[in-house]
Amino acid sequence: MVSSLQRTKSKDNPSTGKKQQWSKYLSSKLARGLHSHNPNSKLKQSYMNTIFCTSVKLYDGEKVRTTYCKNRWCPTCNRIRTAININRYAPEISKFGYPYFVTLTRPTVSIEELPDQIENMEKSWRQLYNYGKDKRKAPYAEGIRLRGIRKMECTLRPDGKYHYHYHVIVDGMNEAYWLRSEWLKRNPDADKKAQDIRPANAGSLMEVFKYQTKSFTDTGDKPHFERLDELYNVMRGKRTLAAFGIKVPKDMELEEFDLQSQDQKELQLQLGNQESIWTWDDNVYDWVNKETGELMINEPIPERVKKIAGEANSEQKNEASILLQKGKKVPPDS
């Protein structure tokens, strides 16, 4: 008898279920680390919300419903948010005649200096953007027309430093080089070589729409989860994606988008038409049907995914994982 949850297995093209499993695994690892290493953080409850993000999936025979934490550090929510943003912005960007990908930076700073760095970079951007669109000024008369999207991102660097920078997709080569020139005028301490310009492609879209911090980058100095907590507190409430010179559709809620997604359609086919409740189990890194013990994905987490969370070559020795390796079910709760 073939299980209703049988998957088409492909390392290079993972199924929808696998991608959901991997992102939930990463979300759980990240949130638990943030929660346990920062007991006095203002974001402690938010980290707890991420631990429980998509932990329960309710299937009514037609739709799989779950609850999302919607926190910006959550890989699960960001996976959906990336898809939403591509749907929102890609149609406009596809109209660009010559899209270019521009990176604008300033020197790295300490966590204490980061708020001022963010404020000063926003001020520089407003100045150059308003200058460029002013019909009374020389750039507009010379044909500069600024249209595009701007993503604000911050990465952890060694020695307690933080690298806050912009990724911009702008229409036009002249506009791209003008942006860099005006940025350097307003930020003379910026390294000219670090202000990168290149033709935009599909990879540029992913770079712009991905989450704004690399959450699993180990800098090897101050405890990683403590540094992330400091960063998330600074970034709390700040806008990280903005369009300029273009109009885009209204943003969509994660739940609304997910219920309409291809992911949803694939899971519906995989689960059949029988109602069921699935609960995430950190022992097996999978959603478990507590009535039958059946695993929703029934695949181990690949080493390459574990490596992202710093667990490469780790071995699970608990009873549930041994059952998983043997292809068996987890015993249902009594």
TIVEX-813926 format. One line per field, with one value per atom (N, C-alpha, C): residue number from 1; residue in one letter; x, y, z. Coordinates in steps of 0.02 Angstrom, whole numbers, always signed. Atoms other than C-alpha are relative to their C-alpha. Layout:
BEGIN
seq = (NUM ...)
type = (A ...)
c1 = (X ...)
c2 = (Y ...)
c3 = (Z ...)
END
This chain:
BEGIN
seq = (1 1 1 2 2 2 3 3 3 4 4 4 5 5 5 6 6 6 7 7 7 8 8 8 9 9 9 10 10 10 11 11 11 12 12 12 13 13 13 14 14 14 15 15 15 16 16 16 17 17 17 18 18 18 19 19 19 20 20 20 21 21 21 22 22 22 23 23 23 24 24 24 25 25 25 26 26 26 27 27 27 28 28 28 29 29 29 30 30 30 31 31 31 32 32 32 33 33 33 34 34 34 35 35 35 36 36 36 37 37 37 38 38 38 39 39 39 40 40 40 41 41 41 42 42 42 43 43 43 44 44 44 45 45 45 46 46 46 47 47 47 48 48 48 49 49 49 50 50 50 51 51 51 52 52 52 53 53 53 54 54 54 55 55 55 56 56 56 57 57 57 58 58 58 59 59 59 60 60 60 61 61 61 62 62 62 63 63 63 64 64 64 65 65 65 66 66 66 67 67 67 68 68 68 69 69 69 70 70 70 71 71 71 72 72 72 73 73 73 74 74 74 75 75 75 76 76 76 77 77 77 78 78 78 79 79 79 80 80 80 81 81 81 82 82 82 83 83 83 84 84 84 85 85 85 86 86 86 87 87 87 88 88 88 89 89 89 90 90 90 91 91 91 92 92 92 93 93 93 94 94 94 95 95 95 96 96 96 97 97 97 98 98 98 99 99 99 100 100 100 101 101 101 102 102 102 103 103 103 104 104 104 105 105 105 106 106 106 107 107 107 108 108 108 109 109 109 110 110 110 111 111 111 112 112 112 113 113 113 114 114 114 115 115 115 116 116 116 117 117 117 118 118 118 119 119 119 120 120 120 121 121 121 122 122 122 123 123 123 124 124 124 125 125 125 126 126 126 127 127 127 128 128 128 129 129 129 130 130 130 131 131 131 132 132 132 133 133 133 134 134 134 135 135 135 136 136 136 137 137 137 138 138 138 139 139 139 140 140 140 141 141 141 142 142 142 143 143 143 144 144 144 145 145 145 146 146 146 147 147 147 148 148 148 149 149 149 150 150 150 151 151 151 152 152 152 153 153 153 154 154 154 155 155 155 156 156 156 157 157 157 158 158 158 159 159 159 160 160 160 161 161 161 162 162 162 163 163 163 164 164 164 165 165 165 166 166 166 167 167 167 168 168 168 169 169 169 170 170 170 171 171 171 172 172 172 173 173 173 174 174 174 175 175 175 176 176 176 177 177 177 178 178 178 179 179 179 180 180 180 181 181 181 182 182 182 183 183 183 184 184 184 185 185 185 186 186 186 187 187 187 188 188 188 189 189 189 190 190 190 191 191 191 192 192 192 193 193 193 194 194 194 195 195 195 196 196 196 197 197 197 198 198 198 199 199 199 200 200 200 201 201 201 202 202 202 203 203 203 204 204 204 205 205 205 206 206 206 207 207 207 208 208 208 209 209 209 210 210 210 211 211 211 212 212 212 213 213 213 214 214 214 215 215 215 216 216 216 217 217 217 218 218 218 219 219 219 220 220 220 221 221 221 222 222 222 223 223 223 224 224 224 225 225 225 226 226 226 227 227 227 228 228 228 229 229 229 230 230 230 231 231 231 232 232 232 233 233 233 234 234 234 235 235 235 236 236 236 237 237 237 238 238 238 239 239 239 240 240 240 241 241 241 242 242 242 243 243 243 244 244 244 245 245 245 246 246 246 247 247 247 248 248 248 249 249 249 250 250 250 251 251 251 252 252 252 253 253 253 254 254 254 255 255 255 256 256 256 257 257 257 258 258 258 259 259 259 260 260 260 261 261 261 262 262 262 263 263 263 264 264 264 265 265 265 266 266 266 267 267 267 268 268 268 269 269 269 270 270 270 271 271 271 272 272 272 273 273 273 274 274 274 275 275 275 276 276 276 277 277 277 278 278 278 279 279 279 280 280 280 281 281 281 282 282 282 283 283 283 284 284 284 285 285 285 286 286 286 287 287 287 288 288 288 289 289 289 290 290 290 291 291 291 292 292 292 293 293 293 294 294 294 295 295 295 296 296 296 297 297 297 298 298 298 299 299 299 300 300 300 301 301 301 302 302 302 303 303 303 304 304 304 305 305 305 306 306 306 307 307 307 308 308 308 309 309 309 310 310 310 311 311 311 312 312 312 313 313 313 314 314 314 315 315 315 316 316 316 317 317 317 318 318 318 319 319 319 320 320 320 321 321 321 322 322 322 323 323 323 324 324 324 325 325 325 326 326 326 327 327 327 328 328 328 329 329 329 330 330 330 331 331 331 332 332 332 333 333 333 334 334 334)
type = (M M M V V V S S S S S S L L L Q Q Q R R R T T T K K K S S S K K K D D D N N N P P P S S S T T T G G G K K K K K K Q Q Q Q Q Q W W W S S S K K K Y Y Y L L L S S S S S S K K K L L L A A A R R R G G G L L L H H H S S S H H H N N N P P P N N N S S S K K K L L L K K K Q Q Q S S S Y Y Y M M M N N N T T T I I I F F F C C C T T T S S S V V V K K K L L L Y Y Y D D D G G G E E E K K K V V V R R R T T T T T T Y Y Y C C C K K K N N N R R R W W W C C C P P P T T T C C C N N N R R R I I I R R R T T T A A A I I I N N N I I I N N N R R R Y Y Y A A A P P P E E E I I I S S S K K K F F F G G G Y Y Y P P P Y Y Y F F F V V V T T T L L L T T T R R R P P P T T T V V V S S S I I I E E E E E E L L L P P P D D D Q Q Q I I I E E E N N N M M M E E E K K K S S S W W W R R R Q Q Q L L L Y Y Y N N N Y Y Y G G G K K K D D D K K K R R R K K K A A A P P P Y Y Y A A A E E E G G G I I I R R R L L L R R R G G G I I I R R R K K K M M M E E E C C C T T T L L L R R R P P P D D D G G G K K K Y Y Y H H H Y Y Y H H H Y Y Y H H H V V V I I I V V V D D D G G G M M M N N N E E E A A A Y Y Y W W W L L L R R R S S S E E E W W W L L L K K K R R R N N N P P P D D D A A A D D D K K K K K K A A A Q Q Q D D D I I I R R R P P P A A A N N N A A A G G G S S S L L L M M M E E E V V V F F F K K K Y Y Y Q Q Q T T T K K K S S S F F F T T T D D D T T T G G G D D D K K K P P P H H H F F F E E E R R R L L L D D D E E E L L L Y Y Y N N N V V V M M M R R R G G G K K K R R R T T T L L L A A A A A A F F F G G G I I I K K K V V V P P P K K K D D D M M M E E E L L L E E E E E E F F F D D D L L L Q Q Q S S S Q Q Q D D D Q Q Q K K K E E E L L L Q Q Q L L L Q Q Q L L L G G G N N N Q Q Q E E E S S S I I I W W W T T T W W W D D D D D D N N N V V V Y Y Y D D D W W W V V V N N N K K K E E E T T T G G G E E E L L L M M M I I I N N N E E E P P P I I I P P P E E E R R R V V V K K K K K K I I I A A A G G G E E E A A A N N N S S S E E E Q Q Q K K K N N N E E E A A A S S S I I I L L L L L L Q Q Q K K K G G G K K K K K K V V V P P P P P P D D D S S S)
c1 = (+42 +0 +44 -40 +72 -29 +23 +63 -23 +24 -35 +51 -51 +120 +64 -60 +241 +23 -26 +357 +43 -49 +453 +65 -62 +631 +50 -50 +758 +44 -46 +913 +4 -9 +925 -64 +64 +739 -46 +38 +667 -74 +72 +480 -19 +26 +373 +5 -2 +363 +69 -69 +550 +21 -19 +575 -32 +33 +447 +33 -32 +530 +68 -66 +703 -6 +7 +644 -25 +24 +551 +57 -58 +707 +46 -44 +812 -33 +35 +679 +3 +0 +671 +69 -68 +860 +18 -17 +879 -38 +42 +734 +19 -18 +784 +67 -64 +961 -8 +12 +901 -35 +39 +779 +43 -38 +900 +61 -60 +1050 -15 +18 +954 -61 +58 +842 -31 +26 +822 -15 +11 +794 -72 +67 +647 -37 +30 +617 -10 +5 +608 -65 +65 +422 -4 -1 +448 +40 -38 +581 -42 +44 +458 -53 +49 +330 +30 -32 +456 +10 -6 +486 -64 +64 +301 -27 +22 +289 -10 +20 +201 +9 -10 +220 -59 +59 +43 -31 +33 -33 -67 +68 -221 -24 +23 -287 -74 +72 -475 -26 +19 -473 +8 -9 -446 +60 -53 -327 +40 -42 -179 +8 -3 -189 +49 -48 -57 +7 -11 +2 +72 -66 +151 +19 -24 +258 +10 -10 +295 +60 -60 +459 +52 -44 +593 +59 -56 +725 -22 +25 +614 +8 -8 +671 -65 +64 +497 -41 +40 +409 +35 -35 +545 -1 +7 +532 -64 +63 +350 +3 -5 +388 +40 -39 +519 -44 +44 +390 -51 +48 +265 +32 -33 +390 +19 -15 +443 -64 +63 +260 -20 +18 +237 +43 -46 +391 +25 -28 +448 -35 +33 +313 +24 -25 +373 +72 -71 +557 +9 -5 +526 -12 +11 +475 +62 -60 +646 +38 -39 +748 +69 -67 +919 +8 -5 +905 +71 -66 +1063 -6 -3 +1107 +56 -49 +1195 +4 -10 +1270 +31 -24 +1295 +17 -22 +1394 +35 -44 +1485 +42 -42 +1622 -40 +32 +1574 +3 +5 +1524 -16 +20 +1496 -75 +72 +1323 -23 +18 +1325 -5 -1 +1361 -52 +44 +1236 -62 +59 +1080 +17 -20 +1174 +19 -17 +1241 -62 +63 +1065 -31 +30 +1002 +38 -41 +1147 -6 +8 +1128 -68 +67 +942 +0 -5 +981 +35 -36 +1107 -44 +44 +981 -54 +53 +842 +28 -30 +960 +12 -16 +1020 -62 +61 +848 -40 +36 +764 +36 -40 +906 -10 +6 +889 -68 +67 +701 -25 +19 +697 +7 +0 +649 +39 -37 +739 +75 -71 +908 +30 -37 +1041 -11 +8 +1023 -63 +63 +841 +4 -8 +883 +45 -47 +1021 -29 +33 +897 -1 +2 +916 -73 +67 +755 +6 -11 +762 -62 +55 +651 +31 -27 +680 -23 +13 +683 +65 -58 +799 -11 +4 +833 +55 -47 +917 +19 -24 +1024 +57 -55 +1142 +30 -34 +1272 +50 -48 +1382 +71 -70 +1568 +42 -43 +1715 +14 -20 +1775 -59 +58 +1599 -27 +22 +1567 -62 +61 +1407 +5 -4 +1393 -71 +66 +1235 +10 -9 +1213 -65 +59 +1090 +14 +1 +1052 -54 +47 +968 -4 +10 +893 -29 +20 +880 -1 +7 +827 +49 -45 +969 +72 -71 +1159 +21 -18 +1175 -24 +28 +1062 +42 -40 +1166 +66 -63 +1330 -11 +17 +1247 -12 +12 +1187 +66 -63 +1362 +40 -36 +1438 -28 +31 +1313 +7 -9 +1328 +70 -68 +1517 +11 -5 +1498 -26 +31 +1388 +30 -32 +1489 +73 -70 +1673 +42 -37 +1728 -15 +17 +1649 +54 -50 +1765 -30 +26 +1739 -6 +1 +1780 -57 +55 +1642 -68 +63 +1508 -7 +0 +1470 -57 +50 +1378 +6 +0 +1327 -70 +67 +1185 -41 +44 +1037 -24 +28 +975 -47 +46 +861 +31 -34 +991 -1 +4 +985 -65 +65 +801 +2 -4 +836 +43 -44 +976 -38 +38 +858 -55 +59 +710 +14 -14 +798 -3 +3 +793 +61 -48 +896 +62 -60 +1021 +17 -22 +1124 +4 +9 +1065 +46 -41 +1181 +74 -70 +1346 +37 -38 +1469 +62 -57 +1594 +57 -53 +1691 +23 -21 +1702 -53 +52 +1558 -52 +51 +1426 -50 +38 +1330 -72 +71 +1152 -9 +4 +1189 +9 -10 +1253 -62 +61 +1098 -55 +52 +986 +12 -16 +1075 -21 +17 +1052 -76 +72 +868 -35 +29 +832 +10 -12 +912 -45 +38 +819 -75 +71 +651 -40 +44 +516 +25 -27 +628 -19 +18 +575 +62 -59 +691 -7 +10 +616 -42 +36 +561 +5 +1 +510 +6 -4 +549 -12 +15 +478 -44 +44 +365 -58 +57 +195 -5 +6 +171 -65 +62 +18 +8 +0 -30 +29 -30 +65 -55 +47 -18 +21 -15 -30 +29 -31 +73 -52 +51 -81 -38 +39 -176 +40 -42 -30 +12 -15 +11 -59 +59 -168 -11 +8 -159 +60 -63 +16 +1 -11 +79 +18 -16 +146 -64 +63 -32 -31 +30 -91 +36 -38 +50 -15 +15 +17 -69 +69 -168 -1 -4 -127 +33 -38 -5 -40 +36 -124 -67 +64 -278 -58 +59 -450 -21 +17 -444 +25 -20 -441 +54 -55 -286 +33 -37 -181 +72 -71 +9 +38 -37 +126 +75 -72 +310 +33 -37 +427 +74 -71 +605 +44 -39 +661 +12 -6 +631 +2 +0 +626 -52 +55 +458 -66 +67 +272 -27 +23 +193 -76 +71 +13 -7 +1 -21 -50 +46 -162 +31 -28 -62 +75 -73 +120 +35 -30 +147 +37 -39 +280 -22 +24 +225 +49 -51 +389 +38 -34 +477 +67 -67 +649 +46 -47 +804 +22 -26 +873 +69 -65 +1017 +57 -58 +1192 +12 -13 +1203 -47 +45 +1051 +22 -26 +1120 +60 -61 +1281 -18 +22 +1186 -11 +14 +1133 +58 -59 +1307 -4 +6 +1258 +22 -23 +1348 +31 -26 +1389 -24 +29 +1284 -40 +36 +1207 -55 +56 +1036 -3 -2 +1035 -65 +61 +859 -41 +40 +732 -40 +41 +623 +41 -40 +766 +22 -18 +818 -58 +59 +640 -4 +3 +648 +50 -51 +810 -20 +23 +728 -64 +60 +579 -64 +59 +457 -36 +40 +324 +19 -8 +337 -63 +59 +223 -45 +47 +65 -4 +7 +36 -57 +53 -67 -54)
c2 = (-60 +0 +63 -60 +170 +53 -52 +304 +61 -62 +461 +55 -51 +557 -16 +18 +475 +60 -59 +607 -20 +8 +625 +28 -20 +632 +25 -29 +745 +46 -41 +819 +70 -65 +959 +40 -34 +999 -27 +28 +964 +16 -10 +944 +59 -53 +1079 -19 +21 +977 +3 -2 +962 +72 -69 +1149 +29 -23 +1182 -31 +35 +1054 +33 -29 +1130 +69 -67 +1308 -2 +7 +1252 -23 +23 +1161 +58 -58 +1319 +51 -47 +1428 -22 +26 +1316 +6 -5 +1308 +72 -70 +1496 +29 -29 +1542 -27 +29 +1421 +28 -29 +1489 +72 -69 +1669 +4 +0 +1629 -20 +25 +1532 +43 -40 +1648 +72 -69 +1809 +2 +6 +1781 +67 -66 +1968 +44 -39 +2023 +26 -28 +2136 -42 +40 +2015 -73 +70 +1857 -32 +28 +1832 -9 +7 +1861 -61 +61 +1725 -62 +57 +1609 -9 +5 +1649 -34 +32 +1596 -75 +72 +1431 -37 +33 +1393 +15 -16 +1463 -64 +59 +1332 -66 +63 +1204 -48 +43 +1142 +16 -7 +1113 -36 +28 +1086 -9 +14 +1002 -19 +12 +1010 -41 +38 +902 +40 -43 +1051 +47 -49 +1177 -18 +8 +1165 +69 -64 +1304 -4 -3 +1358 +72 -67 +1508 +20 -26 +1616 +53 -51 +1722 +67 -61 +1850 +41 -35 +1897 +1 -9 +1961 -47 +47 +1837 -72 +68 +1685 -26 +27 +1579 -24 +24 +1503 +57 -57 +1670 +37 -34 +1745 -37 +38 +1604 +20 -21 +1653 +74 -72 +1840 +13 -7 +1820 -12 +16 +1740 +56 -55 +1879 +60 -59 +2015 -9 +12 +1935 +9 -9 +1927 +73 -71 +2109 +42 -46 +2186 -23 +25 +2073 +27 -27 +2132 +70 -67 +2312 +0 +3 +2268 -28 +29 +2166 +52 -54 +2329 +45 -40 +2405 -15 +12 +2430 -28 +21 +2409 -1 +3 +2352 -13 +9 +2367 -11 +17 +2298 +39 -45 +2425 -15 +7 +2400 +63 -62 +2555 -14 +16 +2543 +59 -42 +2635 -46 +43 +2571 -35 +36 +2442 +40 -38 +2506 -48 +39 +2444 +3 +1 +2405 +67 -65 +2570 +54 -49 +2665 -15 +22 +2568 +45 -44 +2677 +63 -60 +2832 -16 +21 +2738 -7 +9 +2691 +68 -66 +2868 +41 -39 +2946 -27 +29 +2824 +17 -19 +2860 +73 -71 +3046 +8 -4 +3022 -22 +24 +2922 +52 -50 +3051 +60 -57 +3190 -14 +14 +3106 -16 +17 +3040 +64 -62 +3209 +45 -39 +3292 -27 +30 +3168 +9 -6 +3188 +72 -70 +3378 +26 -22 +3444 +65 -63 +3607 -11 +13 +3522 -31 +24 +3469 -74 +71 +3278 -15 +12 +3281 +27 -29 +3396 -43 +43 +3274 -69 +63 +3129 -52 +48 +3047 -11 +18 +2955 -60 +53 +2853 -42 +48 +2699 -66 +64 +2542 -19 +23 +2456 +1 -4 +2471 -44 +45 +2339 +17 -15 +2378 -65 +63 +2236 +14 -7 +2214 -69 +63 +2078 +8 +1 +2030 -7 +4 +2058 -15 +14 +2005 +62 -54 +2110 +44 -36 +2160 +52 -50 +2258 -24 +13 +2271 +37 -29 +2304 +13 -21 +2400 +27 -20 +2424 -5 +1 +2445 -43 +33 +2331 +35 -39 +2430 -30 +15 +2377 +63 -63 +2532 -8 +3 +2556 +48 -42 +2619 -2 -1 +2610 +69 -68 +2800 +13 -9 +2799 -37 +39 +2662 +35 -34 +2755 +68 -64 +2919 -11 +17 +2837 -8 +11 +2779 +65 -64 +2948 +45 -43 +3043 -28 +32 +2917 +15 -12 +2939 +73 -71 +3129 +12 -11 +3117 -45 +45 +2978 -9 +1 +3019 -54 +53 +2886 -69 +64 +2748 -22 +28 +2633 -4 -2 +2665 -70 +68 +2484 -41 +38 +2423 +19 -22 +2518 -36 +45 +2379 +17 -9 +2398 -57 +54 +2256 -6 +10 +2213 -46 +40 +2142 -62 +62 +1964 -30 +33 +1839 -6 +5 +1816 +66 -66 +2003 +8 -4 +1989 -39 +39 +1852 +35 -35 +1955 +58 -57 +2103 -23 +20 +2005 -48 +45 +1888 +39 -32 +1922 +44 -54 +2070 -16 +18 +1979 -72 +69 +1822 -31 +18 +1739 -55 +56 +1589 +10 -14 +1676 +7 -1 +1639 +43 -45 +1780 -21 +28 +1685 +43 -40 +1825 -3 +0 +1875 -52 +52 +1738 +22 -17 +1736 +21 -15 +1735 +65 -64 +1882 +59 -52 +1985 +9 -4 +1943 +35 -33 +1996 +76 -71 +2164 +31 -25 +2185 +4 +1 +2135 +54 -54 +2259 +68 -62 +2399 +5 +1 +2347 -2 +8 +2327 +61 -52 +2427 +39 -36 +2488 -32 +25 +2472 -24 +28 +2362 -7 +5 +2367 +59 -59 +2519 +5 -13 +2557 +75 -71 +2722 +7 -14 +2790 -51 +51 +2638 -12 +18 +2580 -76 +72 +2406 -16 +20 +2309 +1 +2 +2313 -65 +59 +2193 -50 +53 +2026 -34 +37 +1935 -69 +65 +1776 -55 +53 +1669 +1 -6 +1736 -25 +21 +1710 -76 +71 +1536 -44 +40 +1474 -1 -3 +1526 -28 +17 +1460 -70 +67 +1312 -50 +43 +1244 -32 +23 +1231 -54 +48 +1140 -68 +62 +1014 -39 +34 +977 -30 +25 +956 -68 +63 +820 -54 +49 +737 -27 +20 +734 -34 +31 +672 +41 -38 +719 -15 +17 +653 +55 -51 +783 -27 +23 +777 +60 -50 +872 -24 +17 +876 +47 -40 +936 -9 +3 +979 -33 +36 +864 +12 -16 +927 -62 +62 +748 -30 +29 +699 +52 -55 +871 -12 +13 +834 +12 -3 +857 -71 +68 +705 +0 +11 +646 -37 +29 +613 -58 +57 +491 -63 +58 +379 -8 +2 +424 +9 -8 +453 +67 -61 +581 +33 -35 +714 -2 -1 +725 -65 +65 +567 +0 -5 +626 +31 -32 +665 +68 -65 +841 -11 +10 +844 +34 -28 +880 +72 -68 +1035 +50 -45 +1108 +5 -1 +1059 +47 -41 +1148 +74 -70 +1312 +18 -13 +1295 -20 +18 +1240 -68 +68 +1059 -53 +48 +974 -61 +64 +791 -17 +17 +792 -64 +64 +624 +1 +5 +602 -71 +66 +460 -17 +15 +473 -52 +56 +336 +21 -22 +439 +5 -8 +479 -68 +68 +296 -31 +24 +251 +32 -36 +383 -30 +27 +314 -69 +65 +144 +3 -8 +217 -19 +19 +178 +61 -54 +282 +14 -17 +375 -23 +24 +293 +58 -54 +399 +9 -13 +482 -41 +39 +380 +46)
c3 = (+0 +0 +0 +5 -50 +46 -47 +86 -37 +30 +47 +5 -9 +102 -37 +38 -20 -41 +33 -94 -61 +53 -256 +26 -32 -192 -52 +43 -275 +41 -38 -195 -28 +32 -322 -4 +4 -329 +54 -56 -157 -6 +1 -137 +45 -42 -58 +73 -69 +101 +29 -24 +116 +15 -10 +96 +63 -61 +232 +62 -55 +344 +15 -10 +318 +32 -27 +353 +72 -69 +510 +45 -37 +569 +17 -10 +546 +47 -43 +627 +73 -68 +780 +31 -26 +800 +17 -11 +783 +59 -54 +898 +68 -64 +1034 +25 -19 +1031 +24 -20 +1040 +68 -63 +1180 +59 -57 +1289 +17 -12 +1268 +20 -16 +1299 +46 -45 +1452 +19 -20 +1485 -60 +61 +1305 -3 +12 +1262 -53 +54 +1118 +21 -22 +1225 -20 +19 +1194 -76 +73 +1008 -21 +15 +1007 +15 -16 +1093 -54 +54 +958 -61 +57 +827 +12 -16 +918 -19 +14 +897 -70 +69 +719 -40 +41 +609 +36 -37 +749 -8 +10 +720 -67 +64 +549 +3 -2 +540 -72 +68 +383 +3 -2 +353 -59 +60 +197 -64 +58 +82 +7 -11 +159 +62 -58 +276 +32 -34 +404 +58 -55 +528 +23 -28 +630 -11 +14 +582 +51 -48 +700 -34 +41 +560 +23 -21 +642 -56 +57 +524 +0 -2 +584 -16 +7 +556 -72 +68 +405 -31 +26 +389 -29 +23 +376 -57 +53 +268 -66 +62 +144 -37 +30 +114 -19 +15 +124 -63 +61 -12 -61 +56 -127 -10 +5 -87 -34 +28 -128 -74 +71 -291 -41 +35 -342 -5 -1 -294 -45 +33 -370 -69 +63 -513 -62 +61 -637 -17 +14 -618 -22 +18 -626 -70 +67 -783 -55 +48 -867 -8 +4 -835 -65 +61 -993 +15 -17 -911 +76 -73 -729 +24 -30 -625 +75 -71 -454 +32 -31 -343 +75 -72 -170 +27 -30 -63 +73 -68 +99 +33 -40 +236 +43 -42 +354 +55 -54 +484 +65 -63 +657 +57 -59 +834 +9 -12 +900 +29 -28 +995 -54 +54 +834 -54 +54 +728 -8 +11 +762 -38 +36 +705 -72 +68 +555 -43 +37 +502 -15 +10 +526 -52 +47 +430 -71 +67 +285 -30 +24 +274 -22 +17 +272 -67 +64 +131 -58 +53 +31 -17 +12 +52 -38 +33 -1 -74 +70 -160 -41 +37 -207 -16 +12 -185 -50 +48 -280 -71 +66 -423 -33 +29 -445 -6 +3 -428 -71 +70 -600 -10 +6 -562 +1 -8 -536 -63 +59 -661 -15 +16 -642 -39 +36 -697 -71 +67 -843 -44 +38 -893 -12 +15 -899 +55 -56 -729 +22 -23 -683 +47 -49 -524 +11 -10 -521 +25 -23 -421 +69 -67 -253 +40 -44 -104 +61 -58 +29 +49 -53 +194 +35 -29 +264 +47 -47 +410 +14 -13 +433 +57 -54 +579 -28 +19 +559 +62 -59 +671 +41 -45 +816 +22 -24 +866 -47 +48 +707 -38 +38 +604 -67 +67 +418 -26 +25 +373 -70 +70 +186 -39 +44 +43 -61 +66 -103 -40 +41 -242 -70 +72 -408 -30 +30 -517 -76 +72 -697 -33 +38 -806 +24 -18 -811 +24 -22 -799 +71 -67 -647 +52 -47 -565 +18 -12 -586 +33 -32 -535 +75 -70 -373 +37 -33 -332 +10 -3 -371 +54 -49 -266 +71 -65 -124 +27 -22 -117 +18 -18 -115 +70 -65 +38 +55 -48 +120 -19 +21 +92 +34 -34 +217 -29 +30 +111 -50 +46 +13 -70 +67 -172 -30 +28 -214 +27 -30 -99 -28 +30 -195 -67 +58 -318 -49 +52 -484 -50 +49 -600 -30 +29 -720 +45 -43 -624 -37 +27 -650 +52 -47 -564 +70 -65 -427 +38 -32 -393 +37 -34 -351 +66 -61 -226 +53 -47 -148 +33 -27 -126 +47 -37 -59 +58 -55 +61 +66 -65 +248 +11 -4 +308 +41 -36 +420 -14 +8 +397 +70 -70 +556 +25 -22 +558 -14 +13 +519 +67 -62 +660 -9 +5 +685 +45 -41 +816 +58 -57 +945 +55 -52 +1060 -17 +14 +1080 -53 +60 +917 +15 -12 +985 +40 -36 +1100 -49 +51 +953 -43 +40 +852 +38 -40 +995 +2 +1 +1004 -67 +67 +816 -10 +10 +815 +40 -40 +953 -34 +36 +852 -62 +62 +694 +10 -15 +781 -24 +23 +694 -60 +57 +554 -66 +66 +373 -36 +33 +271 -75 +72 +96 -23 +24 -3 -76 +72 -182 -12 +18 -268 -75 +70 -430 -34 +29 -456 +48 -40 -395 +3 -9 -323 +35 -34 -264 +76 -72 -81 +26 -30 +30 +20 -16 +68 +65 -61 +234 -17 +12 +249 -7 +2 +285 -66 +62 +135 -59 +56 +17 +1 -5 +82 -20 +18 +61 -76 +72 -123 -38 +31 -156 -30 +29 -256 +55 -57 -92 +28 -27 -29 -44 +47 -185 +2 -3 -174 +64 -63 +10 +0 +4 -26 -36 +37 -153 +42 -39 -34 +60 -61 +115 -14 +16 +23 +26 -22 +92 +71 -69 +270 +48 -48 +410 +47 -43 +519 +34 -38 +645 +4 +2 +630 +46 -49 +769 -9 +10 +749 +61 -52 +848 -11 +7 +878 +7 -3 +909 -69 +67 +729 -54 +48 +646 -54 +47 +567 +36 -29 +591 +6 -15 +670 +9 -10 +657 +66 -67 +841 +6 -1 +800 -28 +35 +685 +10 -6 +722 -66 +66 +537 -4 +11 +488 -65 +59 +367 -58 +53 +270 -3 -6 +331 -36 +29 +275 +53 -46 +380 -26 +21 +378 -33 +34 +251 +38 -33 +316 -23 +25 +205 +34 -36 +296 +72 -68 +466 +5 +0 +419 +7 -6 +402 +73 -71 +584 +45 -39 +638 +30 -27 +664 -50 +49 +521 +35 -26 +555 +70 -65 +712 -7 +1 +759 +51 -46 +834 +29 -32 +960 +35 -36 +1028 -37 +28 +999 -61 +56 +883 -63 +60 +764 -28 +23 +758 -38 +36 +708 -69 +63 +573 -49 +44 +503 -27 +23 +491 -41 +40 +400 +35 -38 +539 +25 -27 +624 +72 -70 +788 +37 -36 +917 +19 -17 +941 +75 -72 +1109 +27 -32 +1230 +26)
END
